[in-house]
Amino acid sequence: MDNRDLDEHVKQTMEVGSKSFAAASTLFDPATRRSVLMLYAWCRYCDDTIDDQVLGFRTEQPAADTVAERLADLRSQTASAFAGESQSIPAFAALQQVINEHSLSQQFAFDHLQGYAMDVEQTHYVTLNQTLTYCYHVAGVVGLMMAQIMGAKSSTTLDSACDLGLAFQLTNIARDIVEDADAGRCYLPEQWLREEGLSLDNFATPEHRQALSRVAARLVDYADPYYHSAYQGLSALPLRSAWAVATARRVYREIGRRVKKAGAGAWQQRLSTAKWEKLLMLIAAAGDVVVSRLQASTPRSAALWQRP
């Protein structure tokens, strides 16, 4: 696959896989956007491989190998990309270009794969800290890799990037509770469920939606300080990158607010934002970038979960 075909492949992957981030990604400068799409294509491929899907949709023919074997293949192919070996699978060819252009951290990439391992192992999350550890692996570390693409080097900026990933994932968990339950997964802290009189056996049933909505609202509220931390990191990013990040931040934060506002009805349909709403948030995000450069940044709260 030549570069032109690879570029078209990763563009389509983003457009189908994440409409929320696809809109924000157009704001990056061309070189950064290309690398961001390359990294996203690898993440999407890994996710689909574990779930036996193509761009989030079930395949007609189930995979012949086990999920553990597919995870082992992902690890082997990722190691091969970092070793500089020739890649035939587009997602790994894309990853290798990001590695070569941005000295992508191998540790971050394998930390991300560990998130899929947690799904494969059907990890249970008893405490909020355990849920946050999962969020780090599936999203926080993606924020770290994105920050590397944008040229971030300081630990403070990387912390903010990780915090945005955590906030995104907490929002996703709240929005997708019932969908995840249908797939046999629960990322909510079991302690929180028990406090509402719920269990892993009944938390997603229709008759418990009111109690479940209180757990979801609590998760949305908990994400808020992480969104604030992400705002603090905007001033350290190049202007267009900061604008893209600020737009994605507003879009996902709004989804969380809608989950909370919808209460027990939050899972009747998949909550999202319309194109015109994204446009308004894009404009507002430009203001966020300007203001963040004029304000003095505040230290990251010691109460926030700290990445490894």
C-alpha positions as CSV (number, residue, x, y, z in Angstrom):
1,M,0.0,0.0,0.0
2,D,1.5,3.3,-1.1
3,N,1.2,6.5,0.9
4,R,-1.8,7.8,-1.1
5,D,-3.8,4.6,-0.4
6,L,-2.7,4.6,3.2
7,D,-3.8,8.2,3.6
8,E,-7.3,7.4,2.2
9,H,-7.6,4.3,4.4
10,V,-6.9,6.2,7.6
11,K,-9.2,9.1,6.6
12,Q,-12.1,6.7,6.0
13,T,-11.3,4.9,9.3
14,M,-11.7,8.2,11.2
15,E,-14.8,9.3,9.4
16,V,-16.6,6.0,10.1
17,G,-15.1,5.3,13.5
18,S,-15.5,8.6,15.4
19,K,-17.7,11.4,14.1
20,S,-17.1,13.4,17.3
21,F,-13.3,13.5,16.9
22,A,-13.4,13.5,13.1
23,A,-14.9,17.1,13.2
24,A,-12.2,18.3,15.6
25,S,-9.4,16.6,13.7
26,T,-9.9,18.9,10.7
27,L,-8.5,21.8,12.7
28,F,-5.0,20.3,12.9
29,D,-2.3,21.5,10.5
30,P,-2.0,19.0,7.6
31,A,1.1,17.2,8.9
32,T,-0.2,16.8,12.4
33,R,-3.6,15.7,11.2
34,R,-2.1,13.0,9.0
35,S,-0.2,11.6,12.0
36,V,-3.2,11.8,14.3
37,L,-5.3,9.9,11.7
38,M,-2.5,7.3,11.4
39,L,-2.5,6.7,15.1
40,Y,-6.3,6.6,15.3
41,A,-6.3,3.9,12.5
42,W,-4.0,1.7,14.6
43,C,-6.1,2.2,17.8
44,R,-9.3,1.5,15.8
45,Y,-7.8,-1.7,14.3
46,C,-6.8,-3.0,17.7
47,D,-10.2,-2.3,19.1
48,D,-12.0,-4.0,16.2
49,T,-9.6,-7.0,16.3
50,I,-10.4,-7.7,20.0
51,D,-14.2,-7.2,19.5
52,D,-14.2,-9.1,16.1
53,Q,-15.6,-6.1,14.3
54,V,-14.8,-3.9,11.3
55,L,-15.0,-0.2,12.2
56,G,-17.3,-0.9,15.1
57,F,-19.7,-3.3,13.3
58,R,-19.9,-7.1,13.6
59,T,-18.3,-9.1,10.9
60,E,-20.4,-11.6,8.9
61,Q,-17.8,-14.4,9.5
62,P,-16.6,-14.7,13.1
63,A,-12.9,-15.0,13.6
64,A,-11.4,-18.5,13.7
65,D,-8.9,-17.7,16.4
66,T,-9.5,-16.9,20.0
67,V,-9.5,-13.4,21.5
68,A,-6.4,-14.2,23.4
69,E,-4.7,-15.3,20.2
70,R,-5.8,-12.0,18.5
71,L,-4.4,-10.0,21.4
72,A,-1.1,-11.9,21.1
73,D,-1.0,-11.1,17.4
74,L,-1.6,-7.4,18.1
75,R,1.4,-7.3,20.5
76,S,3.6,-9.2,18.1
77,Q,2.7,-6.9,15.2
78,T,3.1,-3.8,17.3
79,A,6.6,-4.9,18.3
80,S,7.4,-5.6,14.7
81,A,6.4,-2.0,13.7
82,F,8.6,-0.6,16.4
83,A,11.5,-2.9,15.3
84,G,11.3,-1.3,11.8
85,E,10.2,-4.4,10.0
86,S,8.1,-4.1,6.8
87,Q,4.3,-3.9,7.5
88,S,1.6,-5.4,5.2
89,I,-1.4,-4.5,7.4
90,P,-2.4,-0.8,6.8
91,A,-2.9,-0.1,10.6
92,F,0.6,-1.1,11.4
93,A,2.1,0.6,8.4
94,A,0.3,3.7,9.7
95,L,1.6,3.2,13.3
96,Q,5.2,2.8,11.9
97,Q,5.0,6.1,10.2
98,V,4.0,7.8,13.4
99,I,6.9,6.0,15.2
100,N,9.4,7.2,12.6
101,E,8.1,10.8,12.5
102,H,7.5,11.4,16.2
103,S,9.7,8.9,18.1
104,L,6.5,7.5,19.5
105,S,6.9,5.9,22.9
106,Q,6.8,2.1,22.7
107,Q,5.8,2.0,26.4
108,F,2.7,4.1,25.6
109,A,1.7,1.8,22.7
110,F,2.0,-1.3,24.9
111,D,0.3,0.4,27.8
112,H,-2.6,0.9,25.3
113,L,-2.7,-2.8,24.4
114,Q,-2.9,-3.6,28.1
115,G,-6.3,-2.0,28.1
116,Y,-7.5,-4.6,25.6
117,A,-6.0,-7.3,27.8
118,M,-8.1,-6.0,30.6
119,D,-11.2,-6.6,28.4
120,V,-9.9,-10.0,27.4
121,E,-9.3,-11.0,31.0
122,Q,-12.8,-9.6,31.9
123,T,-11.3,-7.5,34.7
124,H,-13.7,-6.4,37.4
125,Y,-13.6,-2.8,38.7
126,V,-14.4,-2.6,42.3
127,T,-13.1,0.9,43.1
128,L,-13.0,4.1,41.2
129,N,-9.2,3.9,41.0
130,Q,-9.4,0.6,39.2
131,T,-11.8,2.1,36.7
132,L,-9.4,5.0,36.2
133,T,-6.6,2.5,35.6
134,Y,-8.6,1.0,32.8
135,C,-9.4,4.6,31.5
136,Y,-5.7,5.3,31.4
137,H,-4.9,2.2,29.3
138,V,-7.7,2.7,26.7
139,A,-7.7,6.5,26.5
140,G,-5.3,8.4,28.8
141,V,-2.3,6.8,27.0
142,V,-3.9,7.7,23.7
143,G,-3.8,11.3,24.9
144,L,-0.2,10.9,25.7
145,M,0.6,9.6,22.2
146,M,-1.4,12.4,20.6
147,A,0.5,14.9,22.7
148,Q,3.8,13.4,21.4
149,I,2.6,13.9,17.9
150,M,1.8,17.6,18.7
151,G,5.3,18.0,20.0
152,A,4.6,18.1,23.8
153,K,7.5,17.1,26.0
154,S,7.0,18.5,29.5
155,S,5.5,16.3,32.1
156,T,2.9,19.0,32.9
157,T,1.6,19.0,29.4
158,L,1.6,15.3,29.2
159,D,-0.4,15.1,32.4
160,S,-3.0,17.4,30.9
161,A,-3.2,15.3,27.7
162,C,-3.6,12.1,29.8
163,D,-6.3,13.8,31.9
164,L,-8.3,14.7,28.7
165,G,-8.2,11.0,27.7
166,L,-9.4,10.0,31.2
167,A,-12.2,12.5,30.9
168,F,-13.2,11.3,27.5
169,Q,-13.3,7.7,28.7
170,L,-15.3,8.5,31.8
171,T,-17.8,10.2,29.5
172,N,-17.9,7.3,27.1
173,I,-18.5,4.8,30.0
174,A,-21.4,6.9,31.3
175,R,-23.0,7.1,27.8
176,D,-22.4,3.5,26.9
177,I,-23.3,1.7,30.2
178,V,-26.2,-0.3,28.7
179,E,-24.5,-1.0,25.4
180,D,-21.4,-2.3,27.3
181,A,-23.6,-4.4,29.5
182,D,-25.2,-6.0,26.5
183,A,-21.6,-7.0,25.5
184,G,-21.0,-8.5,28.9
185,R,-18.9,-5.6,30.2
186,C,-19.1,-3.2,33.1
187,Y,-16.6,-0.5,33.8
188,L,-18.5,1.2,36.6
189,P,-17.0,0.9,40.1
190,E,-18.8,-1.9,41.9
191,Q,-18.7,0.1,45.1
192,W,-20.8,2.8,43.5
193,L,-23.3,0.2,42.2
194,R,-23.7,-1.3,45.7
195,E,-24.3,2.1,47.2
196,E,-27.3,2.4,44.9
197,G,-28.5,-1.1,45.7
198,L,-27.4,-2.5,42.4
199,S,-25.2,-5.4,41.4
200,L,-23.4,-6.7,38.4
201,D,-26.4,-8.9,37.6
202,N,-29.0,-6.2,37.6
203,F,-27.5,-2.8,37.1
204,A,-28.5,-2.4,33.4
205,T,-32.0,-3.7,33.6
206,P,-34.8,-1.3,32.7
207,E,-36.4,-1.2,36.1
208,H,-33.1,0.1,37.6
209,R,-32.5,3.0,35.2
210,Q,-33.2,5.7,37.8
211,A,-30.6,4.3,40.2
212,L,-28.2,3.8,37.3
213,S,-28.7,7.4,36.1
214,R,-27.3,8.5,39.5
215,V,-24.2,6.4,39.0
216,A,-23.8,7.8,35.5
217,A,-24.2,11.4,36.8
218,R,-21.6,10.8,39.4
219,L,-19.2,9.6,36.8
220,V,-19.9,12.7,34.6
221,D,-19.3,14.9,37.6
222,Y,-16.0,13.1,38.4
223,A,-14.8,13.7,34.8
224,D,-15.1,17.5,35.2
225,P,-11.8,18.2,37.0
226,Y,-10.0,16.2,34.3
227,Y,-11.6,18.3,31.7
228,H,-10.4,21.4,33.6
229,S,-6.9,20.0,33.8
230,A,-7.0,19.4,30.0
231,Y,-7.9,23.1,29.6
232,Q,-4.8,24.1,31.5
233,G,-2.6,22.3,29.0
234,L,-4.0,24.1,25.9
235,S,-1.5,27.0,26.1
236,A,1.5,24.6,25.7
237,L,0.2,23.2,22.4
238,P,0.7,24.7,18.9
239,L,-2.2,27.0,18.1
240,R,-4.1,24.8,15.6
241,S,-3.5,21.7,17.7
242,A,-4.8,23.5,20.8
243,W,-7.9,24.5,18.8
244,A,-8.6,20.9,17.7
245,V,-8.1,19.6,21.3
246,A,-10.3,22.4,22.7
247,T,-13.0,21.5,20.3
248,A,-12.9,17.8,21.1
249,R,-13.0,18.7,24.8
250,R,-16.1,20.8,24.4
251,V,-17.9,18.1,22.3
252,Y,-17.2,15.2,24.7
253,R,-18.0,17.4,27.8
254,E,-21.3,18.3,26.3
255,I,-22.1,14.6,25.7
256,G,-21.5,14.0,29.4
257,R,-23.8,16.8,30.4
258,R,-26.5,15.3,28.2
259,V,-26.1,11.9,29.8
260,K,-26.6,13.6,33.2
261,K,-29.5,15.7,32.1
262,A,-31.3,12.8,30.4
263,G,-31.4,10.8,33.7
264,A,-33.1,7.5,33.4
265,G,-33.7,8.1,29.6
266,A,-30.0,8.5,28.8
267,W,-29.8,5.1,27.1
268,Q,-32.9,5.2,25.0
269,Q,-30.7,6.3,22.1
270,R,-27.0,7.0,21.7
271,L,-26.4,10.6,22.8
272,S,-24.3,12.8,20.5
273,T,-24.1,16.3,19.2
274,A,-25.4,17.6,15.8
275,K,-23.2,19.1,13.1
276,W,-24.4,22.7,13.8
277,E,-23.7,22.2,17.5
278,K,-20.2,21.0,16.7
279,L,-19.7,24.2,14.6
280,L,-20.8,26.4,17.6
281,M,-18.4,24.5,19.9
282,L,-15.6,24.9,17.3
283,I,-16.1,28.7,17.5
284,A,-16.3,28.6,21.3
285,A,-13.1,26.5,21.4
286,A,-11.2,29.2,19.6
287,G,-12.1,31.5,22.5
288,D,-10.8,28.8,24.9
289,V,-7.5,28.7,23.2
290,V,-7.1,32.5,23.3
291,V,-8.1,32.8,26.9
292,S,-5.9,29.9,28.0
293,R,-2.9,31.8,26.6
294,L,-3.8,35.0,28.5
295,Q,-4.5,33.4,31.8
296,A,-1.9,32.1,34.3
297,S,-2.1,28.3,34.5
298,T,-2.9,26.7,37.8
299,P,-1.1,23.7,39.2
300,R,-2.7,20.3,38.6
301,S,-4.8,19.2,41.6
302,A,-3.0,16.6,43.7
303,A,-6.4,14.9,44.2
304,L,-6.5,13.8,40.5
305,W,-5.4,10.3,39.6
306,Q,-1.8,10.2,38.6
307,R,-0.6,8.4,35.5
308,P,2.1,5.7,35.9
